[in-house]
Amino acid sequence: MSNFFIELVRVLLALGIVIVLILLISAFLPKLLEKFRIRYVDNEDFRIKKLLPLSKGINLLVLEIKGKLHVMIVTERYTFLVYKDDVDSST
């Protein structure tokens, strides 16, 4: 009978630790997510046309800056300009 109570105390202690960890993580999670959130700028001179994931950590980004189209490949460390429109795309 005492083995049952010892096991019950162990299970309740483990459950208590898990609940405390969940509460601690939930307190700091919104601040952590705010740091990594992507902020889009909505401006007349600058627009994100498309953002296409090519593979893990590599994206194709299509921008319109002051009426000119820019196509870039964006990785975690580098940005490569693939195409730049010389003529206004608004006409």
GROMACS elastic network, one bead per residue, 0.5 to 0.9 nm:
[ bonds ]
;  ai    aj funct       b0    kb
    1     4     6  0.53017   500
    1     5     6  0.67816   500
    1     6     6  0.89503   500
    2     5     6  0.51648   500
    2     6     6  0.62243   500
    2     7     6  0.86542   500
    3     6     6  0.50571   500
    3     7     6  0.61568   500
    3     8     6  0.84805   500
    4     7     6  0.52207   500
    4     8     6  0.60817   500
    4     9     6  0.86568   500
    5     9     6  0.60911   500
    5    10     6  0.85530   500
    6     9     6  0.51623   500
    6    10     6  0.62695   500
    6    11     6  0.87233   500
    7    10     6  0.50124   500
    7    11     6  0.61826   500
    7    12     6  0.85736   500
    8    11     6  0.51600   500
    8    12     6  0.61195   500
    8    13     6  0.84860   500
    9    12     6  0.50817   500
    9    13     6  0.59615   500
    9    14     6  0.85272   500
   10    13     6  0.50721   500
   10    14     6  0.61435   500
   10    15     6  0.85326   500
   11    14     6  0.51337   500
   11    15     6  0.60898   500
   11    16     6  0.85392   500
   12    16     6  0.60448   500
   12    17     6  0.86140   500
   13    16     6  0.50228   500
   13    17     6  0.62371   500
   13    18     6  0.86739   500
   14    17     6  0.51242   500
   14    18     6  0.62622   500
   14    19     6  0.86826   500
   15    18     6  0.51199   500
   15    19     6  0.61994   500
   15    20     6  0.86647   500
   16    19     6  0.51059   500
   16    20     6  0.61777   500
   16    21     6  0.86036   500
   17    20     6  0.51560   500
   17    21     6  0.61690   500
   17    22     6  0.86325   500
   18    21     6  0.51134   500
   18    22     6  0.61714   500
   18    23     6  0.86673   500
   19    22     6  0.50964   500
   19    23     6  0.62433   500
   19    24     6  0.86848   500
   20    23     6  0.51294   500
   20    24     6  0.62118   500
   20    25     6  0.86439   500
   21    24     6  0.50943   500
   21    25     6  0.60980   500
   21    26     6  0.84949   500
   22    25     6  0.51839   500
   22    26     6  0.60332   500
   22    27     6  0.86010   500
   23    26     6  0.51650   500
   23    27     6  0.62732   500
   24    27     6  0.52328   500
   24    28     6  0.67060   500
   24    29     6  0.86810   500
   25    28     6  0.53913   500
   25    29     6  0.57945   500
   26    29     6  0.51651   500
   26    30     6  0.74627   500
   27    30     6  0.72251   500
   27    31     6  0.83318   500
   28    31     6  0.56055   500
   28    32     6  0.63839   500
   28    33     6  0.88786   500
   29    32     6  0.50584   500
   29    33     6  0.61129   500
   29    34     6  0.85635   500
   30    33     6  0.51365   500
   30    34     6  0.61081   500
   30    35     6  0.88646   500
   31    34     6  0.51524   500
   31    35     6  0.66771   500
   32    35     6  0.54732   500
   32    36     6  0.70161   500
   33    36     6  0.53594   500
   33    37     6  0.60678   500
   34    37     6  0.52014   500
   34    38     6  0.86956   500
   35    38     6  0.86440   500
   40    47     6  0.88707   500
   40    48     6  0.81034   500
   41    46     6  0.75401   500
   41    47     6  0.75586   500
   41    48     6  0.84563   500
   42    45     6  0.87758   500
   42    46     6  0.70585   500
   42    47     6  0.66097   500
   42    48     6  0.85701   500
   43    46     6  0.52576   500
   43    47     6  0.66212   500
   44    47     6  0.71195   500
   44    65     6  0.85840   500
   44    66     6  0.76423   500
   45    64     6  0.76122   500
   45    65     6  0.54132   500
   45    67     6  0.71642   500
   46    63     6  0.72618   500
   46    64     6  0.57972   500
   46    66     6  0.63633   500
   46    67     6  0.83239   500
   47    62     6  0.87632   500
   47    63     6  0.57894   500
   47    64     6  0.51476   500
   47    65     6  0.65408   500
   47    66     6  0.87687   500
   48    51     6  0.74419   500
   48    61     6  0.76036   500
   48    62     6  0.62421   500
   48    64     6  0.64183   500
   48    65     6  0.87461   500
   49    61     6  0.77953   500
   49    62     6  0.53243   500
   49    63     6  0.54247   500
   49    64     6  0.67009   500
   50    60     6  0.78180   500
   50    61     6  0.59068   500
   50    62     6  0.50579   500
   50    63     6  0.72095   500
   51    59     6  0.66676   500
   51    60     6  0.57588   500
   51    62     6  0.64223   500
   51    63     6  0.88268   500
   52    58     6  0.88292   500
   52    59     6  0.55384   500
   52    60     6  0.50035   500
   52    61     6  0.64882   500
   52    62     6  0.85293   500
   53    56     6  0.74804   500
   53    57     6  0.78936   500
   53    58     6  0.61816   500
   53    60     6  0.61858   500
   53    61     6  0.86655   500
   54    57     6  0.81180   500
   54    58     6  0.55582   500
   54    59     6  0.52685   500
   54    60     6  0.65857   500
   55    58     6  0.52441   500
   55    59     6  0.70425   500
   56    59     6  0.81905   500
   56    75     6  0.89522   500
   57    74     6  0.81180   500
   57    75     6  0.55776   500
   57    76     6  0.58557   500
   58    73     6  0.69493   500
   58    74     6  0.57522   500
   58    76     6  0.71403   500
   59    72     6  0.82646   500
   59    73     6  0.57530   500
   59    74     6  0.51680   500
   59    75     6  0.64505   500
   60    71     6  0.72122   500
   60    72     6  0.58404   500
   60    74     6  0.62440   500
   60    75     6  0.89361   500
   61    70     6  0.81154   500
   61    71     6  0.58202   500
   61    72     6  0.50954   500
   61    73     6  0.61063   500
   61    74     6  0.68510   500
   62    69     6  0.71782   500
   62    70     6  0.58084   500
   62    72     6  0.63780   500
   62    73     6  0.88161   500
   63    68     6  0.81611   500
   63    69     6  0.58528   500
   63    70     6  0.50742   500
   63    71     6  0.63528   500
   63    72     6  0.80284   500
   64    67     6  0.57723   500
   64    68     6  0.53762   500
   64    70     6  0.61087   500
   64    71     6  0.87904   500
   64    89     6  0.84363   500
   65    68     6  0.52921   500
   65    69     6  0.65226   500
   65    70     6  0.73397   500
   66    69     6  0.85023   500
   66    88     6  0.81796   500
   67    85     6  0.89610   500
   67    87     6  0.83344   500
   67    88     6  0.51878   500
   67    89     6  0.55684   500
   67    90     6  0.58000   500
   67    91     6  0.88888   500
   68    84     6  0.73294   500
   68    85     6  0.53841   500
   68    86     6  0.68381   500
   68    87     6  0.65777   500
   68    88     6  0.51639   500
   68    89     6  0.57511   500
   68    90     6  0.80373   500
   69    83     6  0.78305   500
   69    84     6  0.58915   500
   69    86     6  0.81165   500
   69    87     6  0.85126   500
   69    88     6  0.78366   500
   69    89     6  0.67222   500
   70    81     6  0.73091   500
   70    82     6  0.77005   500
   70    83     6  0.57076   500
   70    85     6  0.62810   500
   71    80     6  0.86674   500
   71    81     6  0.61809   500
   71    82     6  0.54587   500
   71    84     6  0.64826   500
   71    85     6  0.87036   500
   72    79     6  0.66212   500
   72    80     6  0.54609   500
   72    82     6  0.52507   500
   72    83     6  0.70089   500
   72    84     6  0.88240   500
   73    78     6  0.83020   500
   73    79     6  0.57705   500
   73    80     6  0.51343   500
   73    81     6  0.65567   500
   73    82     6  0.68544   500
   74    77     6  0.79382   500
   74    78     6  0.61369   500
   74    80     6  0.64530   500
   74    81     6  0.87254   500
   75    78     6  0.52448   500
   75    79     6  0.61804   500
   75    80     6  0.84665   500
   76    79     6  0.83596   500
   81    84     6  0.73302   500
   85    88     6  0.72492   500
   85    89     6  0.76765   500
   86    89     6  0.88890   500
   87    90     6  0.88722   500
   87    91     6  0.86302   500
   88    91     6  0.61369   500
